[in-house]
Amino acid sequence: MLIDDKRQASVAFKQQGYPTTLFFNASGEMVASRLGELSAATLEQILQKAR
């Protein structure tokens, strides 16, 4: 979890709104993002695709 008070991450990852969840793989590459509320089902779906 990151609180981006200075909005540096928002600019770097081209965030368009709040809340935004960013998903990174073990190599540190962003593999997915989700704008808006994140349900348990959606979280599981994105994690399955990211693996």
N, CA, C and O of each residue as an XYZ file, in Angstrom:
204
protein
N       0.848     -1.167      0.000
C       0.000      0.000      0.000
C       0.889      1.224      0.000
O       1.892      1.286      0.711
N       0.508      2.188     -0.804
C       1.259      3.425     -0.930
C       0.299      4.593     -0.812
O      -0.725      4.644     -1.494
N       0.635      5.516      0.048
C      -0.112      6.771      0.115
C       0.726      7.791     -0.632
O       1.839      8.119     -0.221
N       0.189      8.284     -1.721
C       0.927      9.114     -2.662
C       0.593     10.585     -2.453
O      -0.017     11.215     -3.316
N       0.995     11.136     -1.301
C       0.666     12.520     -0.967
C       1.146     13.526     -2.011
O       0.457     14.504     -2.300
N       2.313     13.287     -2.569
C       2.878     14.228     -3.542
C       2.500     13.874     -4.976
O       2.890     14.567     -5.916
N       1.747     12.804     -5.140
C       1.241     12.345     -6.438
C       2.349     12.005     -7.442
O       2.160     12.124     -8.653
N       3.484     11.587     -6.932
C       4.580     11.190     -7.813
C       4.265      9.865     -8.498
O       4.508      9.715     -9.695
N       3.733      8.916     -7.763
C       3.367      7.624     -8.352
C       2.202      7.807     -9.324
O       2.140      7.136    -10.355
N       1.297      8.697     -9.004
C       0.155      8.957     -9.893
C       0.636      9.396    -11.269
O       0.104      8.954    -12.288
N       1.622     10.248    -11.299
C       2.170     10.735    -12.566
C       2.948      9.610    -13.258
O       2.774      9.377    -14.454
N       3.795      8.924    -12.512
C       4.647      7.881    -13.098
C       3.827      6.755    -13.735
O       4.206      6.227    -14.780
N       2.709      6.390    -13.108
C       1.902      5.279    -13.609
C       0.641      5.746    -14.333
O      -0.248      4.946    -14.623
N       0.571      7.047    -14.623
C      -0.551      7.630    -15.375
C      -1.904      7.277    -14.753
O      -2.849      6.903    -15.448
N      -1.970      7.404    -13.439
C      -3.193      7.124    -12.707
C      -4.250      8.147    -13.074
O      -3.976      9.345    -13.129
N      -5.475      7.662    -13.327
C      -6.535      8.554    -13.777
C      -7.598      8.823    -12.725
O      -8.484      9.646    -12.957
N      -7.541      8.166    -11.593
C      -8.535      8.392    -10.560
C      -8.234      7.584     -9.314
O      -7.245      6.854     -9.248
N      -9.091      7.726     -8.346
C      -8.922      7.033     -7.059
C     -10.158      6.220     -6.743
O     -11.254      6.659     -7.090
N     -10.058      5.103     -6.128
C      -8.822      4.372     -5.852
C      -8.333      3.630     -7.094
O      -9.129      3.220     -7.939
N      -7.031      3.466     -7.190
C      -6.424      2.683     -8.255
C      -5.534      1.629     -7.617
O      -4.750      1.934     -6.718
N      -5.652      0.401     -8.074
C      -4.808     -0.690     -7.603
C      -3.884     -1.086     -8.743
O      -4.331     -1.369     -9.855
N      -2.585     -1.101     -8.448
C      -1.586     -1.484     -9.438
C      -1.039     -2.851     -9.055
O      -0.814     -3.130     -7.877
N      -0.825     -3.701    -10.053
C      -0.321     -5.051     -9.821
C       1.039     -5.198    -10.490
O       1.201     -4.866    -11.664
N       2.014     -5.699     -9.737
C       3.368     -5.874    -10.227
C       3.768     -7.333    -10.131
O       3.359     -8.038     -9.209
N       4.575     -7.788    -11.094
C       5.070     -9.157    -11.022
C       6.346     -9.196    -10.174
O       6.783     -8.170     -9.653
N       6.934    -10.379    -10.043
C       8.121    -10.548     -9.208
C       9.320     -9.773     -9.745
O      10.268     -9.513     -9.003
N       9.293     -9.401    -11.020
C      10.381     -8.626    -11.620
C      10.190     -7.124    -11.457
O      11.031     -6.335    -11.887
N       9.094     -6.735    -10.843
C       8.823     -5.326    -10.626
C       8.120     -4.636    -11.779
O       8.004     -3.411    -11.785
N       7.648     -5.400    -12.758
C       6.938     -4.834    -13.891
C       5.449     -4.734    -13.581
O       4.860     -5.671    -13.043
N       4.842     -3.599    -13.919
C       3.411     -3.468    -13.718
C       2.698     -4.323    -14.767
O       2.904     -4.146    -15.967
N       1.863     -5.243    -14.306
C       1.193     -6.169    -15.217
C      -0.299     -5.916    -15.338
O      -0.943     -6.433    -16.251
N      -0.854     -5.128    -14.432
C      -2.284     -4.826    -14.487
C      -2.572     -3.632    -13.594
O      -1.792     -3.297    -12.703
N      -3.704     -2.999    -13.851
C      -4.188     -1.937    -12.971
C      -5.703     -2.000    -12.945
O      -6.337     -2.505    -13.871
N      -6.258     -1.487    -11.891
C      -7.716     -1.500    -11.730
C      -8.142     -0.173    -11.122
O      -7.689      0.197    -10.039
N      -9.006      0.534    -11.818
C      -9.546      1.790    -11.326
C     -10.877      1.511    -10.653
O     -11.748      0.865    -11.237
N     -11.037      1.986     -9.446
C     -12.293      1.812     -8.729
C     -12.217      0.733     -7.667
O     -11.155      0.183     -7.376
N     -13.365      0.454     -7.106
C     -13.456     -0.534     -6.040
C     -13.021     -1.903     -6.552
O     -13.253     -2.248     -7.710
N     -12.391     -2.673     -5.677
C     -11.861     -3.975     -6.057
C     -12.519     -5.044     -5.190
O     -12.288     -5.107     -3.982
N     -13.332     -5.876     -5.814
C     -13.984     -6.968     -5.078
C     -13.017     -8.130     -4.947
O     -12.008     -8.191     -5.650
N     -13.322     -9.040     -4.056
C     -12.489    -10.231     -3.870
C     -12.433    -11.054     -5.149
O     -11.378    -11.587     -5.496
N     -13.550    -11.165     -5.852
C     -13.601    -11.946     -7.092
C     -12.730    -11.312     -8.176
O     -12.008    -12.014     -8.885
N     -12.799     -9.996     -8.304
C     -11.988     -9.303     -9.298
C     -10.510     -9.403     -8.944
O      -9.672     -9.604     -9.824
N     -10.190     -9.264     -7.673
C      -8.809     -9.406     -7.225
C      -8.269    -10.782     -7.602
O      -7.173    -10.885     -8.154
N      -9.011    -11.820     -7.316
C      -8.585    -13.183     -7.644
C      -8.393    -13.350     -9.147
O      -7.422    -13.970     -9.580
N      -9.298    -12.809     -9.939
C      -9.218    -12.908    -11.394
C      -7.948    -12.240    -11.921
O      -7.247    -12.809    -12.758
N      -7.657    -11.049    -11.437
C      -6.470    -10.325    -11.894
C      -5.209    -11.053    -11.446
O      -4.257    -11.163    -12.219
N      -5.186    -11.548    -10.220
C      -4.010    -12.272     -9.731
C      -3.760    -13.544    -10.535
O      -2.607    -13.886    -10.797
N      -4.815    -14.246    -10.928
C      -4.662    -15.441    -11.743
C      -4.035    -15.098    -13.089
O      -3.168    -15.831    -13.566
N      -4.450    -14.013    -13.702
C      -3.911    -13.597    -14.996
C      -2.462    -13.127    -14.861
O      -1.655    -13.315    -15.772
N      -2.139    -12.519    -13.728
C      -0.803    -11.962    -13.528
C       0.245    -13.031    -13.241
O       1.439    -12.783    -13.404
N      -0.178    -14.197    -12.824
C       0.763    -15.265    -12.480
C       1.377    -15.887    -13.650
O       2.189    -16.801    -13.507
